[in-house]
Amino acid sequence: MTSGESVTVPASDRKRRHRFAVMLRSQMRNIAPFLTLICLFGFFAAASPSFATLDNFGNILTQISVTGIIAVGLTFVILCAEIDLSIAAIANVTGIAVAYFTLQESYVNIANVPMPGWAAILLALALCALLGLVNAFGLTVIGIPSFIMTLAMMQIAAGISALLVRGQIAYKVPPLVSTLGSTSIGGIPWIVIVAALMLLGGHLVLTYTRFGRYVYMVGGNREAAEYSGLNVKLILGSVMVISAVCAGIGGMLGVAHFGSAQQNEFDTYLLDSIAAVVVGGTSLFGGRGGIGNTIVGLFVLGVLNNGLDHVNIDSFLKILIRGLILLAALIINVYAQRLRERTAE
């Protein structure tokens, strides 16, 4: 072959390369978070000798546990192309409620109603489930968009929290909650085990159950799901309740883990939970993603926050960096959705 001759690529090779390029672009939402995690881990491991240790890995797992528990329910909601802005407030009010129904020390100036531990736990869980039902009713019966409905619920839950503790701090929680939130078994914190079990349970439900398939159907194409005879309102209401209950469990264990129950204790967990789900690659437009993506997102945020502490970055700069990573994830989300729509045409 002379230098002036062109190389002809077989049609089969061109098709194969085209299919690979399309697949790569379509999986960008899943690949980008994983690459981000690898890059962050490599950077912090090189920057700080104390980062890549087994003890610090345990610290990361503990730090992301409460967020992970809350993010399980939020994943269900976002897969349905909805949003729940009340998760942090519901976590807070549930944690306060379980302490409110527990006998406090004499120096705690709260006019609470002491009950047996099992009753306190059940009442707290009933409260968060009830708040989830109110969200579900507003969304599915009245027709209020989930953004507005859960924004209102955020204020309602915050108001209940204020009424229960009135600016005071409670410390005691039922023994079971205290054990799961603040103790370990075999060197592994119970809160990490609970988070892992809830993430596993969420994954199994979404992957292997009819309800999980319905969640993806509603998020992927709500109109088609309705035409197929699926009770879309029931699915939407169910995911709102699941989100509230997961937030409540996270709130109860979080109070035990932090050692106190007080107002505004979980405010930062709203952004953290949303970021974990979205940064991990679950589509804000619904129907794409899952618990596996949420786990990757949790580790991205956990490694980022923990790593920045190890390299002594200014705390305000840490907030900025986390915001930039969330923005990048949103851009990838929107781009992936446009690519999906273009491919479908």
C-alpha positions as CSV (number, residue, x, y, z in Angstrom):
1,M,0.0,0.0,0.0
2,T,1.5,3.4,-1.0
3,S,1.4,6.5,1.1
4,G,-1.3,8.1,-1.1
5,E,-3.8,5.2,-0.6
6,S,-6.5,5.6,2.1
7,V,-7.3,2.9,4.6
8,T,-10.9,1.5,4.3
9,V,-12.5,0.5,7.6
10,P,-14.8,-2.4,7.2
11,A,-18.5,-1.5,7.8
12,S,-18.7,-4.0,10.6
13,D,-15.9,-2.3,12.5
14,R,-17.5,1.1,12.0
15,K,-20.8,-0.2,13.4
16,R,-19.1,-1.8,16.3
17,R,-17.3,1.5,17.1
18,H,-20.5,3.4,16.8
19,R,-22.3,1.0,19.1
20,F,-19.5,1.3,21.7
21,A,-19.5,5.1,21.5
22,V,-23.3,5.2,22.0
23,M,-23.1,2.8,24.9
24,L,-20.3,4.8,26.5
25,R,-22.3,8.0,26.2
26,S,-25.5,6.4,27.5
27,Q,-23.6,5.0,30.5
28,M,-21.8,8.2,31.3
29,R,-24.2,8.9,34.2
30,N,-23.0,5.6,35.8
31,I,-19.3,5.8,34.8
32,A,-18.6,9.4,35.8
33,P,-19.4,9.0,39.5
34,F,-17.2,5.9,39.7
35,L,-14.3,7.6,38.0
36,T,-14.8,10.6,40.3
37,L,-14.6,8.3,43.3
38,I,-11.4,6.6,42.1
39,C,-9.7,10.0,41.4
40,L,-10.7,11.4,44.8
41,F,-9.5,8.4,46.6
42,G,-6.2,8.4,44.7
43,F,-5.6,12.1,45.3
44,F,-6.3,12.0,49.0
45,A,-4.3,8.8,49.5
46,A,-1.3,10.6,47.9
47,A,-1.9,13.8,49.8
48,S,-2.3,12.4,53.3
49,P,-0.6,9.2,54.7
50,S,-3.4,8.9,57.3
51,F,-6.2,8.8,54.7
52,A,-5.8,5.3,53.1
53,T,-6.0,3.4,56.4
54,L,-8.4,0.8,57.6
55,D,-9.4,2.9,60.6
56,N,-10.1,5.9,58.4
57,F,-12.2,3.7,56.1
58,G,-14.3,2.8,59.1
59,N,-14.6,6.5,59.9
60,I,-15.9,7.1,56.4
61,L,-18.5,4.3,56.7
62,T,-19.7,5.7,60.0
63,Q,-19.9,9.3,58.7
64,I,-22.1,8.3,55.7
65,S,-24.4,5.9,57.6
66,V,-27.1,8.4,58.6
67,T,-27.1,9.9,55.1
68,G,-27.2,6.5,53.6
69,I,-30.3,5.5,55.6
70,I,-32.1,8.7,54.6
71,A,-31.0,8.4,51.0
72,V,-32.6,4.9,50.6
73,G,-36.1,6.4,50.7
74,L,-35.1,9.4,48.7
75,T,-33.8,7.1,45.9
76,F,-37.3,5.7,45.5
77,V,-38.8,9.2,45.3
78,I,-36.3,10.5,42.7
79,L,-36.7,7.3,40.6
80,C,-40.3,8.3,40.3
81,A,-39.2,11.8,39.0
82,E,-40.4,13.5,42.2
83,I,-38.5,15.2,45.1
84,D,-38.8,15.2,48.9
85,L,-37.5,18.3,50.6
86,S,-38.9,17.3,54.0
87,I,-36.5,14.4,54.7
88,A,-34.2,16.3,57.0
89,A,-37.0,17.9,59.0
90,I,-38.8,14.6,59.3
91,A,-35.5,13.0,60.5
92,N,-35.2,15.8,63.0
93,V,-38.8,15.6,64.4
94,T,-38.6,11.8,64.6
95,G,-35.3,11.9,66.6
96,I,-36.8,14.5,68.9
97,A,-40.0,12.5,69.3
98,V,-38.3,9.3,70.3
99,A,-36.4,11.4,73.0
100,Y,-39.6,13.2,74.0
101,F,-41.3,9.9,74.9
102,T,-38.2,8.8,76.8
103,L,-37.6,9.6,80.5
104,Q,-34.9,12.4,80.6
105,E,-32.5,13.4,83.4
106,S,-33.8,15.9,85.9
107,Y,-31.6,18.7,84.5
108,V,-33.4,18.5,81.1
109,N,-36.0,21.2,81.1
110,I,-38.5,19.6,78.8
111,A,-42.1,18.7,79.8
112,N,-42.0,15.4,78.0
113,V,-44.2,12.2,78.2
114,P,-42.1,9.3,79.4
115,M,-43.1,5.9,78.0
116,P,-41.6,2.4,77.7
117,G,-38.8,2.2,75.1
118,W,-40.8,0.1,72.6
119,A,-43.7,2.5,72.8
120,A,-41.5,5.5,72.2
121,I,-40.0,3.9,69.1
122,L,-43.4,2.9,67.7
123,L,-44.8,6.4,68.3
124,A,-41.8,8.1,66.7
125,L,-42.1,5.7,63.7
126,A,-45.9,6.4,63.5
127,L,-45.2,10.1,63.5
128,C,-42.8,10.0,60.5
129,A,-45.1,7.6,58.6
130,L,-48.1,10.0,59.3
131,L,-46.0,12.9,57.9
132,G,-45.2,10.8,54.9
133,L,-48.9,10.0,54.4
134,V,-49.7,13.8,54.5
135,N,-47.0,14.3,51.8
136,A,-48.6,11.4,49.8
137,F,-52.1,12.9,50.2
138,G,-51.0,16.3,49.0
139,L,-49.2,14.9,46.0
140,T,-51.7,12.3,44.8
141,V,-55.1,13.5,46.0
142,I,-54.9,17.3,46.0
143,G,-52.4,17.4,43.2
144,I,-49.8,19.6,44.8
145,P,-46.3,19.3,43.2
146,S,-44.0,17.3,45.4
147,F,-41.5,20.2,45.5
148,I,-44.1,22.5,47.0
149,M,-45.8,19.9,49.2
150,T,-42.6,18.7,50.8
151,L,-41.4,22.3,51.2
152,A,-44.5,22.9,53.3
153,M,-44.0,19.7,55.2
154,M,-40.4,20.8,56.0
155,Q,-41.9,23.8,57.8
156,I,-44.6,21.7,59.5
157,A,-42.1,19.1,60.8
158,A,-39.7,21.9,62.0
159,G,-42.7,23.5,63.8
160,I,-43.5,20.2,65.6
161,S,-39.8,19.9,66.6
162,A,-39.9,23.4,68.1
163,L,-43.1,22.6,70.0
164,L,-41.7,19.4,71.5
165,V,-38.3,20.7,72.8
166,R,-38.9,24.5,72.9
167,G,-35.2,25.3,72.3
168,Q,-34.0,22.7,74.9
169,I,-31.8,19.7,74.3
170,A,-32.8,16.1,75.2
171,Y,-30.2,13.3,75.6
172,K,-31.9,10.0,76.6
173,V,-33.3,7.7,74.0
174,P,-34.6,4.1,74.3
175,P,-31.9,1.4,74.9
176,L,-32.5,-0.2,71.5
177,V,-32.0,3.1,69.7
178,S,-29.0,3.9,71.8
179,T,-27.5,0.5,71.0
180,L,-28.0,0.7,67.3
181,G,-26.9,4.3,67.1
182,S,-23.9,4.5,69.3
183,T,-22.4,1.0,70.0
184,S,-20.5,-1.6,68.0
185,I,-20.4,-5.3,67.5
186,G,-17.1,-7.0,66.6
187,G,-15.6,-3.6,66.0
188,I,-18.3,-2.7,63.5
189,P,-20.7,0.1,64.5
190,W,-24.3,-1.0,64.6
191,I,-25.3,2.1,62.6
192,V,-23.1,1.0,59.7
193,I,-24.7,-2.4,59.8
194,V,-28.2,-0.9,59.8
195,A,-27.4,1.4,56.9
196,A,-25.9,-1.5,54.9
197,L,-29.0,-3.6,55.6
198,M,-31.4,-0.8,54.5
199,L,-29.4,-0.2,51.4
200,L,-29.4,-3.9,50.6
201,G,-33.2,-4.1,51.3
202,G,-33.8,-1.1,49.0
203,H,-31.8,-2.6,46.2
204,L,-33.6,-6.0,46.5
205,V,-37.0,-4.3,46.4
206,L,-36.1,-2.1,43.4
207,T,-34.4,-5.0,41.5
208,Y,-36.4,-8.1,42.2
209,T,-39.9,-7.1,43.2
210,R,-43.0,-6.1,41.2
211,F,-43.2,-2.8,43.2
212,G,-39.6,-2.0,42.2
213,R,-40.5,-2.5,38.5
214,Y,-43.5,-0.2,39.0
215,V,-41.3,2.5,40.5
216,Y,-39.1,2.4,37.4
217,M,-42.1,2.4,35.1
218,V,-43.7,5.4,36.8
219,G,-40.4,7.3,36.6
220,G,-39.5,6.2,33.1
221,N,-42.9,7.0,31.4
222,R,-45.7,7.9,33.7
223,E,-48.3,8.2,30.9
224,A,-47.5,4.8,29.6
225,A,-47.7,3.4,33.1
226,E,-51.2,4.8,33.5
227,Y,-52.3,3.4,30.2
228,S,-51.0,0.0,31.2
229,G,-53.4,0.0,34.1
230,L,-50.8,0.8,36.8
231,N,-52.1,2.7,39.9
232,V,-49.6,5.5,39.5
233,K,-51.0,7.5,42.5
234,L,-50.6,4.5,44.8
235,I,-46.9,4.1,43.7
236,L,-46.2,7.8,44.2
237,G,-47.9,7.8,47.6
238,S,-46.0,4.7,48.7
239,V,-42.6,6.2,47.8
240,M,-43.4,9.3,49.8
241,V,-44.2,7.2,52.9
242,I,-41.1,5.1,52.3
243,S,-39.0,8.2,52.1
244,A,-40.5,9.6,55.4
245,V,-40.0,6.3,57.3
246,C,-36.3,6.0,56.1
247,A,-35.8,9.6,57.2
248,G,-37.3,8.8,60.5
249,I,-35.1,5.8,61.1
250,G,-32.1,7.8,60.2
251,G,-33.3,10.5,62.6
252,M,-33.7,8.2,65.5
253,L,-30.3,6.5,65.1
254,G,-28.7,9.9,64.3
255,V,-29.8,11.3,67.6
256,A,-28.3,8.3,69.4
257,H,-25.1,8.6,67.4
258,F,-24.8,12.4,68.0
259,G,-25.7,12.0,71.7
260,S,-28.5,14.6,71.7
261,A,-31.8,15.6,70.2
262,Q,-32.3,19.3,69.3
263,Q,-33.8,21.6,66.7
264,N,-32.1,21.9,63.3
265,E,-29.8,19.0,64.0
266,F,-30.3,17.4,60.6
267,D,-30.5,20.5,58.4
268,T,-27.4,19.6,56.4
269,Y,-28.7,16.1,55.6
270,L,-31.2,17.4,53.1
271,L,-28.4,18.5,50.7
272,D,-26.2,15.6,51.6
273,S,-29.0,13.0,50.8
274,I,-30.0,14.6,47.5
275,A,-26.3,15.0,46.5
276,A,-25.7,11.3,47.3
277,V,-28.5,10.2,45.1
278,V,-27.8,12.6,42.2
279,V,-24.0,12.5,42.3
280,G,-24.2,8.7,42.2
281,G,-26.0,8.9,38.9
282,T,-29.7,8.4,39.5
283,S,-31.6,10.5,37.1
284,L,-33.6,13.5,38.4
285,F,-35.9,12.8,35.5
286,G,-36.8,9.4,36.9
287,G,-36.6,5.8,35.7
288,R,-32.8,5.5,35.7
289,G,-30.4,4.7,38.5
290,G,-30.9,2.9,41.8
291,I,-29.4,2.0,45.2
292,G,-26.1,1.0,43.6
293,N,-25.7,4.5,42.2
294,T,-26.7,5.9,45.6
295,I,-23.9,3.9,47.3
296,V,-21.3,5.3,44.9
297,G,-22.6,8.8,45.5
298,L,-22.4,8.2,49.3
299,F,-18.8,7.2,49.0
300,V,-18.0,10.1,46.7
301,L,-19.3,12.5,49.3
302,G,-17.8,10.5,52.2
303,V,-14.3,10.4,50.7
304,L,-14.5,14.1,49.7
305,N,-15.6,15.3,53.1
306,N,-13.2,13.1,55.0
307,G,-10.3,13.7,52.6
308,L,-10.6,17.4,52.8
309,D,-10.3,17.2,56.6
310,H,-7.1,15.2,56.2
311,V,-5.5,17.8,53.9
312,N,-6.6,20.7,56.2
313,I,-8.7,22.5,53.6
314,D,-10.6,25.6,54.8
315,S,-14.1,24.5,55.9
316,F,-15.8,27.1,53.7
317,L,-13.8,26.0,50.7
318,K,-15.0,22.4,51.4
319,I,-18.6,23.6,51.1
320,L,-17.8,25.3,47.7
321,I,-16.1,22.1,46.4
322,R,-19.0,20.0,47.4
323,G,-21.4,22.4,45.6
324,L,-19.2,22.3,42.5
325,I,-19.3,18.5,42.4
326,L,-23.1,18.5,42.8
327,L,-23.3,21.0,39.9
328,A,-21.2,18.8,37.8
329,A,-23.4,15.8,38.6
330,L,-26.5,17.9,37.6
331,I,-24.9,18.8,34.3
332,I,-24.2,15.2,33.6
333,N,-27.8,14.3,34.5
334,V,-29.2,16.8,32.1
335,Y,-26.8,15.9,29.3
336,A,-27.5,12.2,29.7
337,Q,-31.3,12.9,29.6
338,R,-30.9,14.9,26.4
339,L,-28.8,12.1,24.9
340,R,-31.4,9.6,25.9
341,E,-34.2,11.6,24.2
342,R,-32.1,12.1,21.1
343,T,-31.4,8.4,20.8
344,A,-35.0,7.5,21.2
345,E,-36.1,9.8,18.3
